Amino acid sequence: MILPIPGFRTVAQAEENARALEFGPLTPRQMQESDQILGREDSRAPSSGGSGAEAARGESAA
């Protein structure tokens, strides 16, 4: 799996990053796999009353 790193130093790097848009967004399964690799397995788990985004940011859903 390749994880893009935002930013660029050259025009060629900017063009390469822009071409990644041709592939569209990652699927939920790909995001889950990425989270597991990065050690963030629980960041997308739904919490009571929240979408999981709050948990990813360390916030309370209440």
All heavy atoms as TSV, in Angstrom:
chain	resi	resn	atom	element	x	y	z
A	1	MET	N	N	0.851	-1.167	0.000
A	1	MET	CA	C	0.000	0.000	0.000
A	1	MET	C	C	0.896	1.229	0.000
A	1	MET	O	O	1.889	1.273	0.704
A	1	MET	CB	C	-0.909	-0.010	1.223
A	1	MET	CG	C	-1.679	1.277	1.392
A	1	MET	SD	S	-2.755	1.273	2.821
A	1	MET	CE	C	-4.155	0.474	2.090
A	2	ILE	N	N	0.536	2.215	-0.776
A	2	ILE	CA	C	1.257	3.478	-0.818
A	2	ILE	C	C	0.382	4.544	-0.191
A	2	ILE	O	O	-0.788	4.675	-0.527
A	2	ILE	CB	C	1.594	3.869	-2.271
A	2	ILE	CG1	C	2.535	2.827	-2.882
A	2	ILE	CG2	C	2.213	5.260	-2.321
A	2	ILE	CD1	C	2.799	3.036	-4.347
A	3	LEU	N	N	0.946	5.302	0.744
A	3	LEU	CA	C	0.224	6.400	1.372
A	3	LEU	C	C	0.864	7.701	0.905
A	3	LEU	O	O	2.048	7.916	1.136
A	3	LEU	CB	C	0.300	6.309	2.899
A	3	LEU	CG	C	-0.368	5.093	3.509
A	3	LEU	CD1	C	-0.116	5.031	5.000
A	3	LEU	CD2	C	-1.842	5.116	3.234
A	4	PRO	N	N	0.096	8.544	0.233
A	4	PRO	CA	C	0.680	9.795	-0.237
A	4	PRO	C	C	1.011	10.728	0.919
A	4	PRO	O	O	0.334	10.750	1.935
A	4	PRO	CB	C	-0.411	10.397	-1.115
A	4	PRO	CG	C	-1.671	9.790	-0.619
A	4	PRO	CD	C	-1.306	8.418	-0.103
A	5	ILE	N	N	2.080	11.474	0.755
A	5	ILE	CA	C	2.471	12.479	1.729
A	5	ILE	C	C	2.186	13.834	1.097
A	5	ILE	O	O	2.724	14.144	0.031
A	5	ILE	CB	C	3.957	12.347	2.092
A	5	ILE	CG1	C	4.217	10.972	2.701
A	5	ILE	CG2	C	4.381	13.474	3.038
A	5	ILE	CD1	C	5.677	10.673	2.933
A	6	PRO	N	N	1.321	14.635	1.712
A	6	PRO	CA	C	0.976	15.930	1.125
A	6	PRO	C	C	2.206	16.815	0.959
A	6	PRO	O	O	3.132	16.763	1.748
A	6	PRO	CB	C	0.010	16.553	2.128
A	6	PRO	CG	C	-0.461	15.429	2.976
A	6	PRO	CD	C	0.633	14.402	2.962
A	7	GLY	N	N	2.169	17.615	-0.074
A	7	GLY	CA	C	3.251	18.564	-0.319
A	7	GLY	C	C	4.100	18.152	-1.492
A	7	GLY	O	O	4.018	17.027	-1.981
A	8	PHE	N	N	4.898	19.075	-1.942
A	8	PHE	CA	C	5.791	18.813	-3.063
A	8	PHE	C	C	6.874	19.873	-3.083
A	8	PHE	O	O	6.746	20.933	-2.508
A	8	PHE	CB	C	5.015	18.817	-4.379
A	8	PHE	CG	C	4.215	20.069	-4.594
A	8	PHE	CD1	C	4.781	21.175	-5.216
A	8	PHE	CD2	C	2.900	20.162	-4.166
A	8	PHE	CE1	C	4.052	22.337	-5.402
A	8	PHE	CE2	C	2.163	21.322	-4.357
A	8	PHE	CZ	C	2.743	22.411	-4.978
A	9	ARG	N	N	7.967	19.539	-3.741
A	9	ARG	CA	C	9.075	20.484	-3.886
A	9	ARG	C	C	9.327	20.822	-5.344
A	9	ARG	O	O	9.985	21.802	-5.642
A	9	ARG	CB	C	10.343	19.918	-3.262
A	9	ARG	CG	C	10.267	19.815	-1.761
A	9	ARG	CD	C	11.591	19.268	-1.219
A	9	ARG	NE	N	11.456	19.056	0.206
A	9	ARG	CZ	C	12.122	19.740	1.112
A	9	ARG	NH1	N	12.973	20.666	0.745
A	9	ARG	NH2	N	11.953	19.499	2.384
A	10	THR	N	N	8.838	19.980	-6.237
A	10	THR	CA	C	9.087	20.220	-7.662
A	10	THR	C	C	7.775	20.163	-8.428
A	10	THR	O	O	6.766	19.619	-7.937
A	10	THR	CB	C	10.035	19.155	-8.248
A	10	THR	OG1	O	9.364	17.884	-8.231
A	10	THR	CG2	C	11.337	19.064	-7.465
A	11	VAL	N	N	7.793	20.681	-9.641
A	11	VAL	CA	C	6.617	20.613	-10.514
A	11	VAL	C	C	6.264	19.156	-10.783
A	11	VAL	O	O	5.091	18.772	-10.774
A	11	VAL	CB	C	6.863	21.385	-11.828
A	11	VAL	CG1	C	5.744	21.130	-12.823
A	11	VAL	CG2	C	7.031	22.867	-11.551
A	12	ALA	N	N	7.270	18.326	-10.999
A	12	ALA	CA	C	7.018	16.904	-11.263
A	12	ALA	C	C	6.293	16.247	-10.100
A	12	ALA	O	O	5.385	15.435	-10.298
A	12	ALA	CB	C	8.336	16.188	-11.546
A	13	GLN	N	N	6.675	16.595	-8.867
A	13	GLN	CA	C	5.989	16.029	-7.706
A	13	GLN	C	C	4.547	16.515	-7.627
A	13	GLN	O	O	3.646	15.744	-7.293
A	13	GLN	CB	C	6.733	16.389	-6.425
A	13	GLN	CG	C	8.068	15.680	-6.275
A	13	GLN	CD	C	8.859	16.184	-5.088
A	13	GLN	OE1	O	8.676	17.304	-4.617
A	13	GLN	NE2	N	9.770	15.349	-4.592
A	14	ALA	N	N	4.309	17.767	-7.941
A	14	ALA	CA	C	2.946	18.311	-7.934
A	14	ALA	C	C	2.094	17.605	-8.975
A	14	ALA	O	O	0.935	17.252	-8.722
A	14	ALA	CB	C	2.971	19.807	-8.188
A	15	GLU	N	N	2.661	17.374	-10.148
A	15	GLU	CA	C	1.926	16.682	-11.206
A	15	GLU	C	C	1.619	15.241	-10.803
A	15	GLU	O	O	0.521	14.741	-11.050
A	15	GLU	CB	C	2.723	16.719	-12.508
A	15	GLU	CG	C	2.784	18.109	-13.110
A	15	GLU	CD	C	3.757	18.221	-14.271
A	15	GLU	OE1	O	4.623	17.317	-14.448
A	15	GLU	OE2	O	3.666	19.219	-15.014
A	16	GLU	N	N	2.573	14.587	-10.183
A	16	GLU	CA	C	2.349	13.216	-9.734
A	16	GLU	C	C	1.239	13.169	-8.684
A	16	GLU	O	O	0.354	12.307	-8.743
A	16	GLU	CB	C	3.643	12.642	-9.160
A	16	GLU	CG	C	3.499	11.196	-8.707
A	16	GLU	CD	C	4.791	10.619	-8.147
A	16	GLU	OE1	O	5.787	11.358	-8.048
A	16	GLU	OE2	O	4.781	9.434	-7.802
A	17	ASN	N	N	1.265	14.092	-7.737
A	17	ASN	CA	C	0.209	14.148	-6.725
A	17	ASN	C	C	-1.151	14.404	-7.365
A	17	ASN	O	O	-2.157	13.804	-6.970
A	17	ASN	CB	C	0.514	15.237	-5.694
A	17	ASN	CG	C	1.659	14.870	-4.774
A	17	ASN	OD1	O	2.127	13.734	-4.757
A	17	ASN	ND2	N	2.128	15.838	-4.018
A	18	ALA	N	N	-1.210	15.283	-8.351
A	18	ALA	CA	C	-2.474	15.602	-9.015
A	18	ALA	C	C	-3.011	14.390	-9.778
A	18	ALA	O	O	-4.224	14.171	-9.825
A	18	ALA	CB	C	-2.287	16.782	-9.959
A	19	ARG	N	N	-2.123	13.598	-10.360
A	19	ARG	CA	C	-2.572	12.405	-11.100
A	19	ARG	C	C	-3.242	11.390	-10.177
A	19	ARG	O	O	-4.068	10.592	-10.613
A	19	ARG	CB	C	-1.406	11.759	-11.846
A	19	ARG	CG	C	-1.057	12.465	-13.139
A	19	ARG	CD	C	-0.130	11.633	-14.021
A	19	ARG	NE	N	1.109	11.269	-13.356
A	19	ARG	CZ	C	2.216	12.016	-13.319
A	19	ARG	NH1	N	2.230	13.186	-13.910
A	19	ARG	NH2	N	3.288	11.589	-12.694
A	20	ALA	N	N	-2.913	11.418	-8.899
A	20	ALA	CA	C	-3.538	10.493	-7.952
A	20	ALA	C	C	-5.042	10.711	-7.883
A	20	ALA	O	O	-5.801	9.789	-7.561
A	20	ALA	CB	C	-2.911	10.644	-6.572
A	21	LEU	N	N	-5.497	11.916	-8.207
A	21	LEU	CA	C	-6.936	12.215	-8.193
A	21	LEU	C	C	-7.698	11.386	-9.216
A	21	LEU	O	O	-8.896	11.176	-9.078
A	21	LEU	CB	C	-7.168	13.706	-8.457
A	21	LEU	CG	C	-6.621	14.654	-7.389
A	21	LEU	CD1	C	-6.754	16.098	-7.872
A	21	LEU	CD2	C	-7.334	14.451	-6.083
A	22	GLU	N	N	-7.015	10.922	-10.253
A	22	GLU	CA	C	-7.660	10.113	-11.287
A	22	GLU	C	C	-8.204	8.798	-10.727
A	22	GLU	O	O	-9.101	8.207	-11.304
A	22	GLU	CB	C	-6.669	9.804	-12.410
A	22	GLU	CG	C	-6.192	11.030	-13.149
A	22	GLU	CD	C	-5.069	10.730	-14.134
A	22	GLU	OE1	O	-4.740	9.546	-14.346
A	22	GLU	OE2	O	-4.515	11.690	-14.687
A	23	PHE	N	N	-7.666	8.350	-9.598
A	23	PHE	CA	C	-8.073	7.076	-9.026
A	23	PHE	C	C	-9.271	7.197	-8.098
A	23	PHE	O	O	-9.825	6.200	-7.667
A	23	PHE	CB	C	-6.898	6.428	-8.283
A	23	PHE	CG	C	-5.750	6.096	-9.179
A	23	PHE	CD1	C	-4.644	6.922	-9.241
A	23	PHE	CD2	C	-5.782	4.972	-9.982
A	23	PHE	CE1	C	-3.583	6.631	-10.073
A	23	PHE	CE2	C	-4.733	4.670	-10.828
A	23	PHE	CZ	C	-3.629	5.503	-10.883
A	24	GLY	N	N	-9.678	8.414	-7.796
A	24	GLY	CA	C	-10.830	8.617	-6.927
A	24	GLY	C	C	-10.491	8.363	-5.471
A	24	GLY	O	O	-9.355	8.045	-5.125
A	25	PRO	N	N	-11.482	8.496	-4.590
A	25	PRO	CA	C	-11.237	8.297	-3.151
A	25	PRO	C	C	-11.019	6.822	-2.827
A	25	PRO	O	O	-11.417	5.934	-3.582
A	25	PRO	CB	C	-12.514	8.821	-2.498
A	25	PRO	CG	C	-13.557	8.643	-3.545
A	25	PRO	CD	C	-12.854	8.855	-4.872
A	26	LEU	N	N	-10.390	6.585	-1.687
A	26	LEU	CA	C	-10.214	5.218	-1.212
A	26	LEU	C	C	-11.557	4.653	-0.766
A	26	LEU	O	O	-12.420	5.383	-0.274
A	26	LEU	CB	C	-9.235	5.188	-0.040
A	26	LEU	CG	C	-7.799	5.604	-0.346
A	26	LEU	CD1	C	-6.985	5.635	0.935
A	26	LEU	CD2	C	-7.158	4.696	-1.362
A	27	THR	N	N	-11.710	3.353	-0.924
A	27	THR	CA	C	-12.930	2.684	-0.467
A	27	THR	C	C	-12.885	2.578	1.056
A	27	THR	O	O	-11.808	2.685	1.666
A	27	THR	CB	C	-13.039	1.272	-1.061
A	27	THR	OG1	O	-11.953	0.479	-0.535
A	27	THR	CG2	C	-12.989	1.290	-2.580
A	28	PRO	N	N	-14.030	2.357	1.691
A	28	PRO	CA	C	-14.022	2.160	3.144
A	28	PRO	C	C	-13.082	1.025	3.571
A	28	PRO	O	O	-12.402	1.126	4.591
A	28	PRO	CB	C	-15.476	1.836	3.477
A	28	PRO	CG	C	-16.251	2.549	2.405
A	28	PRO	CD	C	-15.394	2.411	1.162
A	29	ARG	N	N	-13.022	-0.036	2.786
A	29	ARG	CA	C	-12.127	-1.154	3.114
A	29	ARG	C	C	-10.663	-0.715	3.054
A	29	ARG	O	O	-9.859	-1.082	3.903
A	29	ARG	CB	C	-12.380	-2.323	2.149
A	29	ARG	CG	C	-11.437	-3.485	2.334
A	29	ARG	CD	C	-11.681	-4.191	3.675
A	29	ARG	NE	N	-10.674	-5.209	3.880
A	29	ARG	CZ	C	-9.793	-5.191	4.883
A	29	ARG	NH1	N	-9.830	-4.244	5.771
A	29	ARG	NH2	N	-8.912	-6.140	4.992
A	30	GLN	N	N	-10.308	0.071	2.046
A	30	GLN	CA	C	-8.937	0.567	1.938
A	30	GLN	C	C	-8.594	1.496	3.102
A	30	GLN	O	O	-7.482	1.451	3.631
A	30	GLN	CB	C	-8.737	1.288	0.603
A	30	GLN	CG	C	-8.752	0.358	-0.591
A	30	GLN	CD	C	-8.828	1.105	-1.907
A	30	GLN	OE1	O	-9.567	2.082	-2.039
A	30	GLN	NE2	N	-8.081	0.638	-2.890
A	31	MET	N	N	-9.546	2.324	3.490
A	31	MET	CA	C	-9.322	3.217	4.635
A	31	MET	C	C	-9.125	2.406	5.910
A	31	MET	O	O	-8.262	2.718	6.728
A	31	MET	CB	C	-10.491	4.186	4.795
A	31	MET	CG	C	-10.560	5.234	3.718
A	31	MET	SD	S	-9.108	6.301	3.632
A	31	MET	CE	C	-9.136	7.053	5.246
A	32	GLN	N	N	-9.921	1.341	6.077
A	32	GLN	CA	C	-9.800	0.486	7.255
A	32	GLN	C	C	-8.424	-0.176	7.282
A	32	GLN	O	O	-7.764	-0.215	8.324
A	32	GLN	CB	C	-10.900	-0.571	7.254
A	32	GLN	CG	C	-10.865	-1.494	8.457
A	32	GLN	CD	C	-11.940	-2.556	8.375
A	32	GLN	OE1	O	-12.340	-2.976	7.288
A	32	GLN	NE2	N	-12.404	-2.997	9.525
A	33	GLU	N	N	-7.981	-0.673	6.128
A	33	GLU	CA	C	-6.669	-1.308	6.058
A	33	GLU	C	C	-5.562	-0.300	6.374
A	33	GLU	O	O	-4.619	-0.598	7.107
A	33	GLU	CB	C	-6.450	-1.903	4.674
A	33	GLU	CG	C	-5.147	-2.651	4.533
A	33	GLU	CD	C	-4.977	-3.283	3.165
A	33	GLU	OE1	O	-5.960	-3.407	2.419
A	33	GLU	OE2	O	-3.834	-3.645	2.842
A	34	SER	N	N	-5.689	0.900	5.839
A	34	SER	CA	C	-4.721	1.957	6.117
A	34	SER	C	C	-4.682	2.270	7.604
A	34	SER	O	O	-3.602	2.395	8.205
A	34	SER	CB	C	-5.085	3.207	5.318
A	34	SER	OG	O	-4.274	4.284	5.662
A	35	ASP	N	N	-5.852	2.404	8.222
A	35	ASP	CA	C	-5.916	2.679	9.656
A	35	ASP	C	C	-5.250	1.572	10.465
A	35	ASP	O	O	-4.545	1.839	11.441
A	35	ASP	CB	C	-7.365	2.854	10.106
A	35	ASP	CG	C	-7.953	4.190	9.690
A	35	ASP	OD1	O	-7.182	5.104	9.332
A	35	ASP	OD2	O	-9.191	4.313	9.720
A	36	GLN	N	N	-5.461	0.320	10.064
A	36	GLN	CA	C	-4.854	-0.795	10.777
A	36	GLN	C	C	-3.335	-0.743	10.658
A	36	GLN	O	O	-2.622	-0.924	11.647
A	36	GLN	CB	C	-5.387	-2.121	10.252
A	36	GLN	CG	C	-6.825	-2.380	10.644
A	36	GLN	CD	C	-7.400	-3.616	9.968
A	36	GLN	OE1	O	-6.842	-4.132	9.011
A	36	GLN	NE2	N	-8.541	-4.073	10.466
A	37	ILE	N	N	-2.829	-0.470	9.467
A	37	ILE	CA	C	-1.384	-0.390	9.250
A	37	ILE	C	C	-0.777	0.721	10.096
A	37	ILE	O	O	0.295	0.572	10.663
A	37	ILE	CB	C	-1.075	-0.181	7.756
A	37	ILE	CG1	C	-1.417	-1.458	6.975
A	37	ILE	CG2	C	0.386	0.219	7.539
A	37	ILE	CD1	C	-1.402	-1.288	5.475
A	38	LEU	N	N	-1.502	1.834	10.195
A	38	LEU	CA	C	-1.005	2.985	10.945
A	38	LEU	C	C	-1.308	2.904	12.441
A	38	LEU	O	O	-0.997	3.819	13.187
A	38	LEU	CB	C	-1.604	4.276	10.374
A	38	LEU	CG	C	-1.185	4.578	8.932
A	38	LEU	CD1	C	-1.973	5.757	8.392
A	38	LEU	CD2	C	0.303	4.831	8.841
A	39	GLY	N	N	-1.949	1.804	12.867
A	39	GLY	CA	C	-2.240	1.622	14.288
A	39	GLY	C	C	-3.421	2.432	14.772
A	39	GLY	O	O	-3.496	2.785	15.941
A	40	ARG	N	N	-4.348	2.745	13.865
A	40	ARG	CA	C	-5.531	3.536	14.231
A	40	ARG	C	C	-6.793	2.719	14.005
A	40	ARG	O	O	-7.780	3.219	13.493
A	40	ARG	CB	C	-5.602	4.806	13.381
A	40	ARG	CG	C	-4.393	5.680	13.517
A	40	ARG	CD	C	-4.542	6.968	12.770
A	40	ARG	NE	N	-4.824	6.732	11.362
A	40	ARG	CZ	C	-4.642	7.629	10.399
A	40	ARG	NH1	N	-4.189	8.811	10.689
A	40	ARG	NH2	N	-4.920	7.348	9.153
A	41	GLU	N	N	-6.799	1.478	14.437
A	41	GLU	CA	C	-7.930	0.590	14.165
A	41	GLU	C	C	-9.254	1.137	14.665
A	41	GLU	O	O	-10.279	0.975	14.046
A	41	GLU	CB	C	-7.721	-0.794	14.795
A	41	GLU	CG	C	-6.572	-1.562	14.228
A	41	GLU	CD	C	-5.283	-1.319	14.988
A	41	GLU	OE1	O	-5.281	-0.519	15.960
A	41	GLU	OE2	O	-4.268	-1.917	14.625
A	42	ASP	N	N	-9.241	1.825	15.821
A	42	ASP	CA	C	-10.484	2.261	16.445
A	42	ASP	C	C	-10.950	3.628	15.979
A	42	ASP	O	O	-12.020	4.072	16.351
A	42	ASP	CB	C	-10.321	2.282	17.966
A	42	ASP	CG	C	-10.046	0.894	18.511
A	42	ASP	OD1	O	-10.505	-0.075	17.894
A	42	ASP	OD2	O	-9.365	0.792	19.541
A	43	SER	N	N	-10.167	4.332	15.154
A	43	SER	CA	C	-10.509	5.713	14.811
A	43	SER	C	C	-11.764	5.807	13.958
A	43	SER	O	O	-12.404	6.840	13.924
A	43	SER	CB	C	-9.345	6.396	14.098
A	43	SER	OG	O	-9.140	5.832	12.820
A	44	ARG	N	N	-12.147	4.758	13.272
A	44	ARG	CA	C	-13.335	4.808	12.420
A	44	ARG	C	C	-14.497	4.012	13.011
A	44	ARG	O	O	-15.531	3.895	12.403
A	44	ARG	CB	C	-13.016	4.299	11.026
A	44	ARG	CG	C	-12.004	5.191	10.358
A	44	ARG	CD	C	-11.937	4.959	8.893
A	44	ARG	NE	N	-10.926	5.822	8.347
A	44	ARG	CZ	C	-11.108	7.093	8.006
A	44	ARG	NH1	N	-12.272	7.635	8.134
A	44	ARG	NH2	N	-10.139	7.819	7.525
A	45	ALA	N	N	-14.298	3.475	14.196
A	45	ALA	CA	C	-15.371	2.724	14.834
A	45	ALA	C	C	-16.450	3.684	15.292
A	45	ALA	O	O	-16.162	4.704	15.910
A	45	ALA	CB	C	-14.826	1.935	16.027
A	46	PRO	N	N	-17.705	3.379	14.966
A	46	PRO	CA	C	-18.779	4.273	15.399
A	46	PRO	C	C	-18.904	4.290	16.913
A	46	PRO	O	O	-18.761	3.271	17.568
A	46	PRO	CB	C	-20.036	3.681	14.757
A	46	PRO	CG	C	-19.674	2.344	14.249
A	46	PRO	CD	C	-18.172	2.248	14.216
A	47	SER	N	N	-19.112	5.463	17.459
A	47	SER	CA	C	-19.339	5.589	18.892
A	47	SER	C	C	-20.800	5.937	19.111
A	47	SER	O	O	-21.493	6.333	18.189
A	47	SER	CB	C	-18.436	6.688	19.476
A	47	SER	OG	O	-18.710	7.920	18.843
A	48	SER	N	N	-21.259	5.817	20.329
A	48	SER	CA	C	-22.661	6.107	20.583
A	48	SER	C	C	-22.936	7.578	20.328
A	48	SER	O	O	-22.362	8.443	20.954
A	48	SER	CB	C	-23.025	5.739	22.025
A	48	SER	OG	O	-22.238	6.487	22.923
A	49	GLY	N	N	-23.780	7.833	19.336
A	49	GLY	CA	C	-24.171	9.198	19.024
A	49	GLY	C	C	-23.209	9.952	18.135
A	49	GLY	O	O	-23.420	11.104	17.838
A	50	GLY	N	N	-22.133	9.323	17.686
A	50	GLY	CA	C	-21.171	10.037	16.848
A	50	GLY	C	C	-20.855	9.272	15.585
A	50	GLY	O	O	-21.222	8.111	15.416
A	51	SER	N	N	-20.162	9.936	14.677
A	51	SER	CA	C	-19.846	9.327	13.395
A	51	SER	C	C	-18.495	8.643	13.405
A	51	SER	O	O	-18.119	8.011	12.440
A	51	SER	CB	C	-19.842	10.397	12.306
A	51	SER	OG	O	-18.787	11.319	12.548
A	52	GLY	N	N	-17.720	8.786	14.480
A	52	GLY	CA	C	-16.370	8.251	14.508
A	52	GLY	C	C	-15.352	9.345	14.290
A	52	GLY	O	O	-14.205	9.214	14.660
A	53	ALA	N	N	-15.752	10.442	13.660
A	53	ALA	CA	C	-14.833	11.550	13.416
A	53	ALA	C	C	-14.396	12.177	14.728
A	53	ALA	O	O	-13.243	12.565	14.888
A	53	ALA	CB	C	-15.482	12.595	12.519
A	54	GLU	N	N	-15.313	12.258	15.676
A	54	GLU	CA	C	-14.972	12.842	16.970
A	54	GLU	C	C	-13.901	11.985	17.654
A	54	GLU	O	O	-12.954	12.508	18.227
A	54	GLU	CB	C	-16.199	12.944	17.882
A	54	GLU	CG	C	-17.267	13.886	17.371
A	54	GLU	CD	C	-18.276	13.194	16.462
A	54	GLU	OE1	O	-18.120	11.984	16.170
A	54	GLU	OE2	O	-19.212	13.866	16.027
A	55	ALA	N	N	-14.082	10.672	17.595
A	55	ALA	CA	C	-13.117	9.773	18.207
A	55	ALA	C	C	-11.749	9.897	17.537
A	55	ALA	O	O	-10.715	9.834	18.190
A	55	ALA	CB	C	-13.606	8.319	18.127
A	56	ALA	N	N	-11.742	10.083	16.231
A	56	ALA	CA	C	-10.485	10.221	15.503
A	56	ALA	C	C	-9.745	11.472	15.946
A	56	ALA	O	O	-8.526	11.522	15.918
A	56	ALA	CB	C	-10.742	10.253	14.003
A	57	ARG	N	N	-10.497	12.504	16.356
A	57	ARG	CA	C	-9.877	13.747	16.804
A	57	ARG	C	C	-9.707	13.770	18.321
A	57	ARG	O	O	-9.225	14.750	18.868
A	57	ARG	CB	C	-10.754	14.936	16.383
A	57	ARG	CG	C	-10.778	15.162	14.890
A	57	ARG	CD	C	-11.472	16.477	14.567
A	57	ARG	NE	N	-12.827	16.565	15.098
A	57	ARG	CZ	C	-13.929	16.258	14.428
A	57	ARG	NH1	N	-13.865	15.848	13.195
A	57	ARG	NH2	N	-15.106	16.392	14.992
A	58	GLY	N	N	-10.140	12.703	19.012
A	58	GLY	CA	C	-10.012	12.665	20.459
A	58	GLY	C	C	-11.083	13.470	21.165
A	58	GLY	O	O	-10.909	13.881	22.295
A	59	GLU	N	N	-12.214	13.714	20.496
A	59	GLU	CA	C	-13.298	14.502	21.072
A	59	GLU	C	C	-14.419	13.598	21.538
A	59	GLU	O	O	-14.592	12.496	21.056
A	59	GLU	CB	C	-13.854	15.476	20.018
A	59	GLU	CG	C	-12.839	16.464	19.504
A	59	GLU	CD	C	-13.367	17.305	18.348
A	59	GLU	OE1	O	-14.523	17.092	17.954
A	59	GLU	OE2	O	-12.622	18.148	17.863
A	60	SER	N	N	-15.223	14.106	22.418
A	60	SER	CA	C	-16.394	13.387	22.907
A	60	SER	C	C	-17.582	13.673	21.986
A	60	SER	O	O	-17.743	14.786	21.517
A	60	SER	CB	C	-16.729	13.834	24.325
A	60	SER	OG	O	-17.959	13.284	24.722
A	61	ALA	N	N	-18.396	12.664	21.749
A	61	ALA	CA	C	-19.576	12.828	20.905
A	61	ALA	C	C	-20.708	13.520	21.651
A	61	ALA	O	O	-21.661	13.986	21.059
A	61	ALA	CB	C	-20.049	11.474	20.378
A	62	ALA	N	N	-20.630	13.537	22.982
A	62	ALA	CA	C	-21.716	14.112	23.778
A	62	ALA	C	C	-21.640	15.600	23.884
A	62	ALA	O	O	-20.729	16.266	23.732
A	62	ALA	CB	C	-21.693	13.506	25.182
